[in-house]
Amino acid sequence: MGEGDSNQGVDFYIWRAKQERIPTSIDLSKRGVNVTSTMCYHCGEVEETSDHMLIQCSYAKTIMKWILK
């Protein structure tokens, strides 16, 4: 796997996030997948949406601060 391969994966994930196509627990539940909870797996504070999972979640914020250090 070359160095450019990992960038394609990140680019694809970002594209999916912009299209709101990240498979969150709410989305999976709407598609008939049996999920134990639609609450955020990491913080448990609110239902898991793409926006929450990537931006609003306290866990995501901590990770982003660590990455940007």
Sequence and secondary structure as in RCSB ss.txt:
>XXXX:A:sequence
MGEGDSNQGVDFYIWRAKQERIPTSIDLSKRGVNVTSTMCYHCGEVEETSDHMLIQCSYAKTIMKWILK
>XXXX:A:secstr
  HHHHHHHHHHHHHHHHTT S  HHHHHHTT   S SB TTT SSB  HHIIIII HHHHHHHHHHT 
